[in-house]
């Protein structure tokens, strides 16, 4: 995610295109393709400084060169629906749809189960204070994830019918949470702040 509204943001467009993209935060409707398709879409990703890491839907840990869009396979991982890096502890986390929270070695994709929540989780993000956030598709709510147990605690409803593949991430220069959304309310291709 970018540093301000004029900054570049990066992601993976599952639909349409199935390819890595770049856009400017204050012009999210203009998506620039930066590379070719992976074996499937990247379901969750985050940066560690300038390095982009993510999980291809189905369970493959990858890196992406943001200047070329070239995706390189690192190794297998759980089928994460969200990935987030915690700068306060230098820890990468992955969250499965069924609620499993894992720590991830970014260099290998090796993942260790922390604990399990109970919901239908999608998207994962970590703020400047080290708090993990996720969405529950079953209840259309935003919540926090306990980094020691994996338990999810509701913050409140998002006000939209959340569905399918999406992700969120913090702009760490402003501690702003951006959500690349897919909702039944409005369809695909929305960008929100929460």
Secondary structure, DSSP 8 states (H G I E B T S, - for coil): --SSTTSEEEEEETTTT-EEEEEETTEEEEEEE-S---SS-EEEEEEETTEEEEEETTTEEEEE-TTT--EEEEEE---EEEEEEETTTTEEEEEETTSEEEEE-TTT--EEEEEE-SS-EEEEEE-TT--EEEEETTTTEEEEE-TTT--EEEEEE-SS-B-SS-EEEEETTTTEEEEEEEETTTEEEEEEE-
